[in-house]
C-alpha cells in the first residue's frame, strides 16, 4: 500500500513537472506578474499555478472527472429547465388580461423620496 502511494506521488510529481515545462497561459501569467509586480509576486504566482496543477492532476488521477462531467450535464439540464420556466411565466403573463390601473392609489411623496433614496444608494 505504501509503495502504491509512493508510486502515485512520483507519477503526480513527474506529470506536474512535465506539464509546467511547456509554455502556455500559465507561463504568460507568471511572466506578466513578474514584470508588473516584481520577482516576489512572480514566485507567488509560480507557487499558485503549481498548487492548481497538483489539484487538477490529483482530481484527474482519482477519476473524479467523470463525476464533474455528470454534474456539468446536470447543471446544463437545470439551466434549460430554468429557461423553460421563464418562458412559461412570460407566456402566462402575456396571456392574462391587464388589471385596472385606475384603482391603484397614488404613492405619497414621502414614500417616493424614500424609494428614490434607496435606489441612489
C-alpha positions in Angstrom: 0.0 0.0 0.0 2.8 2.4 0.9 4.6 1.5 -2.4 1.4 2.3 -4.3 1.0 5.6 -2.6 4.7 6.5 -3.3 4.4 5.5 -6.9 1.2 7.7 -7.2 3.1 10.6 -5.7 6.1 10.1 -8.0 3.9 9.9 -11.1 2.0 13.0 -10.0 5.2 14.9 -9.4 6.5 13.9 -12.9 3.3 14.9 -14.6 3.3 18.2 -12.8 6.9 18.9 -13.7 6.3 17.9 -17.3 3.2 20.0 -17.7 4.8 23.0 -16.2 7.7 22.8 -18.6 5.6 23.8 -21.6 4.9 27.4 -22.4 1.2 28.2 -22.2 -1.1 30.6 -20.5 0.4 29.8 -17.0 3.8 30.9 -18.2 2.4 34.1 -19.7 0.7 34.8 -16.4 3.9 34.3 -14.4 5.9 36.5 -16.8 3.3 39.2 -16.8 3.0 39.3 -13.0 6.8 39.2 -12.5 7.3 42.1 -14.9 4.4 44.1 -13.5 4.8 43.5 -9.8 8.3 42.1 -9.2 10.1 38.8 -8.5 8.3 38.1 -5.2 4.9 38.3 -6.9 6.2 36.1 -9.7 7.3 33.4 -7.3 3.9 33.5 -5.5 2.3 33.1 -9.0 4.5 30.1 -9.7 3.5 28.5 -6.4 -0.1 29.2 -7.1 0.0 27.6 -10.5 1.8 24.6 -9.2 -0.8 24.1 -6.5 -3.5 24.4 -9.1 -1.9 21.9 -11.3 -1.4 19.4 -8.5 -5.0 19.7 -7.5 -6.1 19.3 -11.1 -3.9 16.3 -11.8 -5.0 14.7 -8.5 -8.6 15.0 -9.4 -8.0 13.6 -12.8 -5.9 10.7 -11.5 -8.5 9.8 -8.9 -11.2 9.6 -11.6 -13.3 12.4 -10.2 -13.6 14.0 -13.6 -16.4 11.6 -14.5 -18.4 13.0 -11.6 -17.6 16.6 -12.6 -18.8 15.8 -16.2 -22.1 14.4 -14.8 -22.5 17.5 -12.6 -21.9 19.7 -15.6 -24.6 17.9 -17.6 -27.0 18.2 -14.6 -26.3 22.0 -14.4 -26.9 22.3 -18.1 -30.2 20.5 -17.7 -31.2 22.7 -14.8 -30.3 25.8 -16.8 -32.6 24.7 -19.7 -35.4 23.9 -17.2 -35.0 27.4 -15.9 -35.3 28.8 -19.4 -38.4 26.8 -20.0 -39.9 28.0 -16.7 -39.2 31.7 -17.5 -40.7 31.3 -21.0 -43.8 29.7 -19.4 -44.1 32.6 -16.9 -43.7 35.2 -19.7 -46.3 33.4 -21.9 -48.7 33.2 -18.9 -48.3 36.9 -18.1 -48.7 37.8 -21.7 -52.0 35.9 -22.0 -53.6 37.3 -18.8 -55.6 40.5 -19.3 -54.1 43.7 -17.8 -55.5 44.8 -14.5 -57.4 48.0 -14.0 -54.8 50.6 -13.1 -57.3 53.3 -12.1 -57.9 51.5 -8.8 -54.3 51.9 -7.7 -53.8 54.6 -5.1 -51.1 57.2 -5.8 -47.8 57.0 -3.9 -47.2 59.5 -1.1 -44.4 62.0 -1.8 -42.6 60.9 1.4 -42.6 57.3 0.3 -41.4 58.3 -3.2 -38.5 60.1 -1.6 -37.5 57.1 0.5 -37.7 54.8 -2.6 -35.6 57.2 -4.6 -33.0 57.4 -1.8 -32.8 53.6 -1.7 -32.3 53.5 -5.4 -29.5 56.0 -5.3 -27.7 54.1 -2.5 
